[in-house]
Each structure stands twice: as structure tokens, then as C-alpha cells.
Amino acid sequence: MDYLLSFQMTFLDDDSGAYQHHLLTTLPTDLIGNLDLDISFVWDRTQKPQTRADGAAPEKDDYRLIFGIG
């Protein structure tokens, strides 16, 4: 069993969102023989998202939980 963590941050001007970050954390596991299970969590954030044409502002955070079998 391993644990992987990756974090990336990008600084932008205010019109583009001020800053964005991307966090990826993964727990890969060898189950049986060549059968592997990976569980990943992803967090993306834009500090100041641009407003849409209809005036609505998107969420700042986006979360994903990913399961993979190989």
C-alpha cells in the first residue's frame, strides 16, 4: 500500500481568478495478484471565479472522488 500526494498552485491576475490550486491524493492498493484498487480524491479551487453571462457565479471549489480497478 502506497500513498501519493500532489499539490499545484498557480497565481493569476484578478480577472483570471486570483489563484487556482489543484490537490490530488491517491491510495493505490494491490488486492490479489495483478488486481489493483486505486482511490483518489481531487480538489480544485479558483479563488475568484468569473461570473457567467447570466450573472451567476460558479462555485469556487470542485471535489471528485475516483475509484479505479485495474
A tleap script that builds the chain and sets N, CA, C and O, in Angstrom:
source leaprc.protein.ff14SB
mol = sequence {
  NMET ASP TYR LEU LEU SER PHE GLN MET THR
  PHE LEU ASP ASP ASP SER GLY ALA TYR GLN
  HIE HIE LEU LEU THR THR LEU PRO THR ASP
  LEU ILE GLY ASN LEU ASP LEU ASP ILE SER
  PHE VAL TRP ASP ARG THR GLN LYS PRO GLN
  THR ARG ALA ASP GLY ALA ALA PRO GLU LYS
  ASP ASP TYR ARG LEU ILE PHE GLY ILE CGLY
}
set mol.1.N position { 0.852 -1.173 0.000 }
set mol.1.CA position { 0.000 0.000 0.000 }
set mol.1.C position { 0.901 1.240 0.000 }
set mol.1.O position { 1.841 1.341 0.788 }
set mol.2.N position { 0.595 2.170 -0.890 }
set mol.2.CA position { 1.355 3.420 -1.003 }
set mol.2.C position { 0.398 4.586 -0.765 }
set mol.2.O position { -0.819 4.413 -0.697 }
set mol.3.N position { 0.981 5.771 -0.642 }
set mol.3.CA position { 0.179 6.993 -0.538 }
set mol.3.C position { 0.852 8.057 -1.397 }
set mol.3.O position { 2.048 8.312 -1.250 }
set mol.4.N position { 0.091 8.673 -2.287 }
set mol.4.CA position { 0.623 9.702 -3.179 }
set mol.4.C position { -0.106 11.017 -2.931 }
set mol.4.O position { -1.322 11.030 -2.741 }
set mol.5.N position { 0.634 12.121 -2.933 }
set mol.5.CA position { 0.055 13.446 -2.722 }
set mol.5.C position { 0.710 14.418 -3.688 }
set mol.5.O position { 1.935 14.471 -3.798 }
set mol.6.N position { -0.113 15.185 -4.386 }
set mol.6.CA position { 0.390 16.185 -5.322 }
set mol.6.C position { -0.409 17.468 -5.113 }
set mol.6.O position { -1.635 17.434 -5.019 }
set mol.7.N position { 0.297 18.607 -5.040 }
set mol.7.CA position { -0.353 19.904 -4.855 }
set mol.7.C position { 0.280 20.892 -5.818 }
set mol.7.O position { 1.504 20.996 -5.898 }
set mol.8.N position { -0.551 21.611 -6.544 }
set mol.8.CA position { -0.077 22.605 -7.505 }
set mol.8.C position { -0.862 23.883 -7.306 }
set mol.8.O position { -2.087 23.845 -7.195 }
set mol.9.N position { -0.170 25.023 -7.260 }
set mol.9.CA position { -0.817 26.321 -7.091 }
set mol.9.C position { -0.339 27.247 -8.192 }
set mol.9.O position { 0.852 27.307 -8.499 }
set mol.10.N position { -1.290 27.975 -8.788 }
set mol.10.CA position { -0.984 28.908 -9.864 }
set mol.10.C position { -1.522 30.275 -9.481 }
set mol.10.O position { -2.695 30.413 -9.135 }
set mol.11.N position { -0.661 31.285 -9.543 }
set mol.11.CA position { -1.072 32.651 -9.235 }
set mol.11.C position { -1.416 33.364 -10.538 }
set mol.11.O position { -0.651 33.323 -11.502 }
set mol.12.N position { -2.582 34.022 -10.555 }
set mol.12.CA position { -3.110 34.683 -11.742 }
set mol.12.C position { -3.480 36.122 -11.419 }
set mol.12.O position { -3.435 36.535 -10.260 }
set mol.13.N position { -3.846 36.884 -12.442 }
set mol.13.CA position { -4.380 38.219 -12.163 }
set mol.13.C position { -5.838 38.083 -11.699 }
set mol.13.O position { -6.430 37.012 -11.839 }
set mol.14.N position { -6.414 39.144 -11.158 }
set mol.14.CA position { -7.769 39.083 -10.591 }
set mol.14.C position { -8.825 38.721 -11.628 }
set mol.14.O position { -9.796 38.040 -11.301 }
set mol.15.N position { -8.655 39.164 -12.874 }
set mol.15.CA position { -9.631 38.838 -13.915 }
set mol.15.C position { -9.670 37.354 -14.236 }
set mol.15.O position { -10.690 36.840 -14.693 }
set mol.16.N position { -8.576 36.674 -14.000 }
set mol.16.CA position { -8.496 35.239 -14.294 }
set mol.16.C position { -8.781 34.366 -13.076 }
set mol.16.O position { -8.801 33.141 -13.196 }
set mol.17.N position { -9.003 34.968 -11.907 }
set mol.17.CA position { -9.364 34.181 -10.742 }
set mol.17.C position { -8.445 34.322 -9.546 }
set mol.17.O position { -8.635 33.610 -8.560 }
set mol.18.N position { -7.462 35.202 -9.583 }
set mol.18.CA position { -6.522 35.467 -8.476 }
set mol.18.C position { -5.546 34.302 -8.280 }
set mol.18.O position { -4.346 34.480 -8.489 }
set mol.19.N position { -6.013 33.146 -7.893 }
set mol.19.CA position { -5.161 31.962 -7.845 }
set mol.19.C position { -6.017 30.715 -7.968 }
set mol.19.O position { -7.212 30.722 -7.671 }
set mol.20.N position { -5.377 29.649 -8.412 }
set mol.20.CA position { -6.028 28.349 -8.519 }
set mol.20.C position { -5.127 27.327 -7.858 }
set mol.20.O position { -3.903 27.459 -7.866 }
set mol.21.N position { -5.747 26.304 -7.285 }
set mol.21.CA position { -4.924 25.190 -6.831 }
set mol.21.C position { -5.583 23.867 -7.172 }
set mol.21.O position { -6.798 23.767 -7.341 }
set mol.22.N position { -4.738 22.864 -7.265 }
set mol.22.CA position { -5.150 21.509 -7.633 }
set mol.22.C position { -4.471 20.556 -6.652 }
set mol.22.O position { -3.243 20.514 -6.568 }
set mol.23.N position { -5.269 19.796 -5.915 }
set mol.23.CA position { -4.744 18.815 -4.962 }
set mol.23.C position { -5.207 17.442 -5.405 }
set mol.23.O position { -6.393 17.232 -5.658 }
set mol.24.N position { -4.278 16.513 -5.500 }
set mol.24.CA position { -4.581 15.131 -5.865 }
set mol.24.C position { -3.936 14.229 -4.828 }
set mol.24.O position { -2.727 14.289 -4.603 }
set mol.25.N position { -4.745 13.399 -4.202 }
set mol.25.CA position { -4.233 12.431 -3.244 }
set mol.25.C position { -4.765 11.052 -3.642 }
set mol.25.O position { -5.953 10.892 -3.924 }
set mol.26.N position { -3.876 10.065 -3.661 }
set mol.26.CA position { -4.229 8.729 -4.142 }
set mol.26.C position { -3.727 7.670 -3.177 }
set mol.26.O position { -2.628 7.771 -2.631 }
set mol.27.N position { -4.552 6.655 -2.977 }
set mol.27.CA position { -4.185 5.493 -2.168 }
set mol.27.C position { -4.273 4.260 -3.067 }
set mol.27.O position { -5.343 3.664 -3.194 }
set mol.28.N position { -3.150 3.870 -3.695 }
set mol.28.CA position { -3.160 2.663 -4.533 }
set mol.28.C position { -2.905 1.414 -3.673 }
set mol.28.O position { -2.053 1.422 -2.785 }
set mol.29.N position { -3.661 0.344 -3.957 }
set mol.29.CA position { -3.568 -0.882 -3.170 }
set mol.29.C position { -3.514 -2.094 -4.092 }
set mol.29.O position { -4.298 -2.182 -5.036 }
set mol.30.N position { -2.607 -3.025 -3.837 }
set mol.30.CA position { -2.588 -4.306 -4.535 }
set mol.30.C position { -3.529 -5.236 -3.789 }
set mol.30.O position { -3.290 -5.569 -2.628 }
set mol.31.N position { -4.602 -5.658 -4.454 }
set mol.31.CA position { -5.577 -6.522 -3.792 }
set mol.31.C position { -5.156 -7.988 -3.850 }
set mol.31.O position { -4.704 -8.557 -2.856 }
set mol.32.N position { -5.311 -8.588 -5.025 }
set mol.32.CA position { -4.992 -10.007 -5.186 }
set mol.32.C position { -4.243 -10.177 -6.496 }
set mol.32.O position { -4.767 -9.805 -7.546 }
set mol.33.N position { -3.054 -10.718 -6.471 }
set mol.33.CA position { -2.288 -10.938 -7.703 }
set mol.33.C position { -2.086 -9.648 -8.472 }
set mol.33.O position { -1.470 -8.709 -7.967 }
set mol.34.N position { -2.599 -9.598 -9.686 }
set mol.34.CA position { -2.460 -8.419 -10.539 }
set mol.34.C position { -3.639 -7.460 -10.417 }
set mol.34.O position { -3.728 -6.509 -11.193 }
set mol.35.N position { -4.531 -7.679 -9.481 }
set mol.35.CA position { -5.712 -6.829 -9.306 }
set mol.35.C position { -5.375 -5.678 -8.351 }
set mol.35.O position { -5.003 -5.892 -7.198 }
set mol.36.N position { -5.516 -4.461 -8.862 }
set mol.36.CA position { -5.197 -3.263 -8.085 }
set mol.36.C position { -6.441 -2.407 -7.879 }
set mol.36.O position { -7.337 -2.388 -8.723 }
set mol.37.N position { -6.489 -1.707 -6.762 }
set mol.37.CA position { -7.554 -0.761 -6.454 }
set mol.37.C position { -6.910 0.582 -6.123 }
set mol.37.O position { -6.044 0.669 -5.252 }
set mol.38.N position { -7.339 1.619 -6.822 }
set mol.38.CA position { -6.858 2.982 -6.565 }
set mol.38.C position { -8.035 3.843 -6.133 }
set mol.38.O position { -9.084 3.841 -6.777 }
set mol.39.N position { -7.859 4.574 -5.048 }
set mol.39.CA position { -8.862 5.523 -4.575 }
set mol.39.C position { -8.194 6.897 -4.562 }
set mol.39.O position { -7.167 7.091 -3.913 }
set mol.40.N position { -8.789 7.847 -5.287 }
set mol.40.CA position { -8.209 9.182 -5.400 }
set mol.40.C position { -9.229 10.240 -5.002 }
set mol.40.O position { -10.433 10.078 -5.202 }
set mol.41.N position { -8.718 11.318 -4.436 }
set mol.41.CA position { -9.527 12.487 -4.108 }
set mol.41.C position { -8.882 13.693 -4.781 }
set mol.41.O position { -7.675 13.905 -4.664 }
set mol.42.N position { -9.691 14.480 -5.487 }
set mol.42.CA position { -9.205 15.658 -6.204 }
set mol.42.C position { -9.959 16.879 -5.706 }
set mol.42.O position { -11.183 16.857 -5.577 }
set mol.43.N position { -9.214 17.949 -5.426 }
set mol.43.CA position { -9.808 19.219 -5.011 }
set mol.43.C position { -9.230 20.315 -5.887 }
set mol.43.O position { -8.028 20.578 -5.856 }
set mol.44.N position { -10.087 20.948 -6.662 }
set mol.44.CA position { -9.699 22.087 -7.496 }
set mol.44.C position { -10.393 23.327 -6.955 }
set mol.44.O position { -11.566 23.276 -6.586 }
set mol.45.N position { -9.669 24.444 -6.906 }
set mol.45.CA position { -10.253 25.681 -6.385 }
set mol.45.C position { -9.769 26.868 -7.213 }
set mol.45.O position { -8.589 26.977 -7.546 }
set mol.46.N position { -10.705 27.748 -7.534 }
set mol.46.CA position { -10.400 29.043 -8.138 }
set mol.46.C position { -10.889 30.095 -7.150 }
set mol.46.O position { -12.076 30.136 -6.826 }
set mol.47.N position { -9.997 30.934 -6.676 }
set mol.47.CA position { -10.329 31.894 -5.619 }
set mol.47.C position { -11.422 32.874 -6.039 }
set mol.47.O position { -12.353 33.127 -5.274 }
set mol.48.N position { -11.316 33.426 -7.248 }
set mol.48.CA position { -12.301 34.401 -7.722 }
set mol.48.C position { -12.803 33.972 -9.102 }
set mol.48.O position { -12.340 34.500 -10.114 }
set mol.49.N position { -13.750 33.015 -9.160 }
set mol.49.CA position { -14.236 32.556 -10.467 }
set mol.49.C position { -14.978 33.664 -11.210 }
set mol.49.O position { -15.627 34.510 -10.594 }
set mol.50.N position { -14.875 33.651 -12.533 }
set mol.50.CA position { -15.550 34.656 -13.349 }
set mol.50.C position { -17.052 34.437 -13.325 }
set mol.50.O position { -17.526 33.301 -13.313 }
set mol.51.N position { -17.788 35.524 -13.319 }
set mol.51.CA position { -19.245 35.466 -13.346 }
set mol.51.C position { -19.706 35.096 -14.748 }
set mol.51.O position { -19.150 35.562 -15.742 }
set mol.52.N position { -20.732 34.249 -14.815 }
set mol.52.CA position { -21.270 33.848 -16.112 }
set mol.52.C position { -22.055 34.985 -16.746 }
set mol.52.O position { -22.302 36.003 -16.098 }
set mol.53.N position { -22.446 34.825 -17.999 }
set mol.53.CA position { -23.189 35.856 -18.731 }
set mol.53.C position { -24.533 36.163 -18.081 }
set mol.53.O position { -25.031 37.284 -18.184 }
set mol.54.N position { -25.130 35.162 -17.404 }
set mol.54.CA position { -26.427 35.387 -16.753 }
set mol.54.C position { -26.282 35.995 -15.357 }
set mol.54.O position { -27.284 36.192 -14.669 }
set mol.55.N position { -25.056 36.295 -14.926 }
set mol.55.CA position { -24.815 36.936 -13.640 }
set mol.55.C position { -24.543 35.975 -12.497 }
set mol.55.O position { -24.184 36.408 -11.402 }
set mol.56.N position { -24.707 34.673 -12.729 }
set mol.56.CA position { -24.464 33.679 -11.681 }
set mol.56.C position { -22.962 33.414 -11.549 }
set mol.56.O position { -22.239 33.354 -12.543 }
set mol.57.N position { -22.520 33.262 -10.328 }
set mol.57.CA position { -21.112 32.948 -10.067 }
set mol.57.C position { -20.967 31.450 -9.810 }
set mol.57.O position { -21.723 30.890 -9.016 }
set mol.58.N position { -20.007 30.789 -10.468 }
set mol.58.CA position { -19.795 29.365 -10.217 }
set mol.58.C position { -19.194 29.133 -8.831 }
set mol.58.O position { -18.669 30.056 -8.207 }
set mol.59.N position { -19.276 27.912 -8.368 }
set mol.59.CA position { -18.677 27.540 -7.085 }
set mol.59.C position { -17.159 27.699 -7.166 }
set mol.59.O position { -16.561 27.508 -8.225 }
set mol.60.N position { -16.553 28.046 -6.052 }
set mol.60.CA position { -15.098 28.176 -6.004 }
set mol.60.C position { -14.403 26.821 -5.968 }
set mol.60.O position { -13.299 26.669 -6.490 }
set mol.61.N position { -15.052 25.840 -5.352 }
set mol.61.CA position { -14.431 24.532 -5.135 }
set mol.61.C position { -15.094 23.450 -5.975 }
set mol.61.O position { -16.303 23.472 -6.205 }
set mol.62.N position { -14.280 22.508 -6.426 }
set mol.62.CA position { -14.752 21.340 -7.164 }
set mol.62.C position { -14.076 20.127 -6.540 }
set mol.62.O position { -12.849 20.066 -6.465 }
set mol.63.N position { -14.886 19.148 -6.084 }
set mol.63.CA position { -14.375 17.945 -5.431 }
set mol.63.C position { -14.730 16.730 -6.271 }
set mol.63.O position { -15.810 16.665 -6.858 }
set mol.64.N position { -13.803 15.752 -6.329 }
set mol.64.CA position { -14.064 14.495 -7.013 }
set mol.64.C position { -13.467 13.349 -6.210 }
set mol.64.O position { -12.360 13.459 -5.682 }
set mol.65.N position { -14.204 12.255 -6.124 }
set mol.65.CA position { -13.724 11.026 -5.512 }
set mol.65.C position { -13.728 9.983 -6.610 }
set mol.65.O position { -14.765 9.733 -7.224 }
set mol.66.N position { -12.572 9.367 -6.868 }
set mol.66.CA position { -12.402 8.481 -8.013 }
set mol.66.C position { -11.965 7.104 -7.527 }
set mol.66.O position { -11.029 6.978 -6.737 }
set mol.67.N position { -12.653 6.079 -8.008 }
set mol.67.CA position { -12.296 4.687 -7.716 }
set mol.67.C position { -11.848 4.027 -9.023 }
set mol.67.O position { -12.519 4.162 -10.046 }
set mol.68.N position { -10.740 3.329 -8.995 }
set mol.68.CA position { -10.245 2.646 -10.187 }
set mol.68.C position { -9.796 1.224 -9.859 }
set mol.68.O position { -9.156 0.967 -8.839 }
set mol.69.N position { -10.155 0.309 -10.763 }
set mol.69.CA position { -9.739 -1.098 -10.620 }
set mol.69.C position { -8.979 -1.471 -11.881 }
set mol.69.O position { -9.445 -1.218 -12.992 }
set mol.70.N position { -7.831 -2.060 -11.712 }
set mol.70.CA position { -7.016 -2.434 -12.878 }
set mol.70.C position { -6.354 -3.758 -12.683 }
set mol.70.O position { -5.632 -4.223 -13.566 }
savepdb mol mol.pdb
quit
